[in-house]
Amino acid sequence: MAESGDDIPDERALSHIGLGDVHAALGDHGQAAEHWRRALAIYRRLGMPQADAVAAKLAVSPPSTDGASQDCAPPSCG
């Protein structure tokens, strides 16, 4: 059995979604978007349909004012 999300990319993506949701609820939209971008990159790399739902979260997320990167590509999103 795997001990970390590094061994199960879709579980890691799900964790990023959860973290993004928590940051969004706390009003930290920059960190929320960063986690959602990481999840999106993983789902797209895996060709999973969940990418559409994550992209929708990013589309309605308020813009970041903390200077967080708008682009996220593996391995930095991994």
ABEGO torsion letter per residue (X at the ends): XBABAAABAAAAAAAAAAAAAAAAAAGBAAAAAAAAAAAAAAAAAAGBAAAAAAAAAAAABBBBAAGBBABBBOAAAX
